[in-house]
Structure formats: C-alpha cells, structure tokens
Amino acid sequence: MVNLAGAPPDDPLPVLRQWLARAAELADRPNPHSMVLSTTGAEGRPDARVVLLKRFDHRRGYLVFYTNYESAKGRQLAARAEACAVFHWDRLGRQARIRGPVLASPREESDAYFATRSWQSQLAAWSSEQSQPVPSRAALNARMNETAARFGGDGEDWTAAPPPGAVARPPFWGGYRLFARNVELWAQGDARLHDRILWSRDLESAGESECRAGPWNASRLQP
Ligand SMILES: Cc1cc2nc3c(=O)[nH]c(=O)nc-3n(C[C@H](O)[C@H](O)[C@H](O)COP(=O)(O)O)c2cc1C
C-alpha cells in the first residue's frame, strides 16, 4: 500500500484503485463504492447526491456511474459537463476527490450493463421519471405494474417472477464517465497533520466518450 507521507507516486489512479479495493474489504460497510457526486447546472448553483461507482478504469482514467439522463443531475450535466466525486472511508481515514469532464458512456456499454440488472431494477429504470414529482407511492406502484405488463410480466403485481426474454435499456437511462483531471488523495495523519496530494493533468476530447490525457503533476497541499 502506497504511503502518502513519502514522495507522491507519478500516477494517482493505481493508488485510488488500491484504496477502492481496500474499502471493499471492509465487511461492516455496505456500498463501499458509493460516492458523493457534485454537479452544477447552467445557473451555476452546486448540487450533490450519492451515486454508486460501477466501474473504475484506472488506465483510461475514468469513473463510471449509471443514472437517468433526464434526472436533475442529467440535466445539470447536459448544461455543464463537469463533476466532482468524493469518497470518504472513515474506517480507513481516507478521502478521495476526483474532478473533471463527464461524457455519456457508449450506448453498447450501457446496454451491456443494463442487461445485468435485475428485472425489478430494469422496471424501475423504465418507470421512474427520476427527480420529477409523483402524486403518491400508489401512483409509482401503478406505473411499475404498467411497465411490467408492457414487458410481458404480471400487470397486477410487478414483484411477481419475471417473464422470459430481455428488457431493452430505456434510451433515457445509462452510464456516464467522469474523467479524472484532478485527483486529491487525503490520508488522516497524527495531530491533524493529514497528508494531501493533489494531482492534475490536461485532458482533451478524443471522441464521443473518450478523453486523451497529458502527464500528471503532483503537489503536496497543507492540511
Ligand atoms: C447509497 C446510495 C446509492 C445510490 N446510487 C445511485 C446511483 O447509482 N444512481 C442514481 O441515479 N441514483 C442513486 N442514488 C440516488 C441518488 O442519491 C439521488 O436520489 C437520485 O439519483 C436523484 O438525484 P438527482 O435528482 O440529483 O438527479 C443512490 C442513493 C444512495 C443513498
């Protein structure tokens, strides 16, 4: 395990990978890969919520999460395609902060991930106009039943066993890639002399879902 008290490693992403793996070993914490995702819309007001990290490509330098493209966060990202993600692992005395541009995942990748989700999660993705008001819980339930019937399930009880056959991904639901332009790793130290290393690099667009990255520059920050 890399010790941040020494000279900073050239590339923070393998370190982040180790930290994520270590967090996943903590048996007493559900969702060790949940992260606070912060976005701003066109009006520049910050917003934040928890999402799950579903994939981390440490070579190509991005984090993947899945959501509704028409949710509040989806609209904010459509207006300003930049985000910040923060992980906090209290038991490990660690925080990781990743900032950079956000691009929608390739469609085939979202299709492949959607296909791995449970029938009920697939129904929920189709049924929820995420972040829009709904009159009641019963109305949500009715929508789930309608969606179940549409895909060949039990229209009276969406919790019933799924029918055979695949459910296609809704076009308004899929993945995003948050590309790491800045990574700050924070490790708790004695007497509040925490270790903080900030790595930064240039990124340039290299296609619909890709960025090309320059070399990392590291600096140690005061705690
Ligand atoms: C532990 C946890 C994990 C979550 N994971 C996701 C997720 O992966 N994707 C998602 O869209 N919402 C997830 N949510 C719900 C979001 O926090 C949020 O309520 C929802 O995405 C709507 O956010 P928005 O209105 O800012 O778009 C999660 C919530 C919690 C507490």
The ligand as an ORCA input file, in Angstrom:
! r2SCAN-3c Opt
* xyz 0 1
  C     -26.225      4.546     -1.337
  C     -26.942      5.226     -2.475
  C     -26.634      4.860     -3.766
  C     -27.274      5.479     -4.850
  N     -26.901      5.133     -6.120
  C     -27.465      5.774     -7.163
  C     -26.999      5.519     -8.488
  O     -26.049      4.740     -8.722
  N     -27.613      6.166     -9.499
  C     -28.631      7.061     -9.290
  O     -29.153      7.606    -10.255
  N     -29.063      7.340     -8.044
  C     -28.500      6.725     -6.976
  N     -28.917      7.025     -5.707
  C     -29.997      8.024     -5.528
  C     -29.402      9.437     -5.654
  O     -28.741      9.795     -4.457
  C     -30.460     10.501     -5.992
  O     -31.519     10.472     -5.067
  C     -31.044     10.318     -7.403
  O     -30.078      9.899     -8.342
  C     -31.680     11.631     -7.904
  O     -30.692     12.625     -7.935
  P     -30.867     13.980     -8.799
  O     -32.256     14.495     -8.509
  O     -29.803     14.896     -8.287
  O     -30.678     13.624    -10.245
  C     -28.278      6.456     -4.618
  C     -28.569      6.832     -3.297
  C     -27.901      6.231     -2.239
  C     -28.216      6.693     -0.835
*
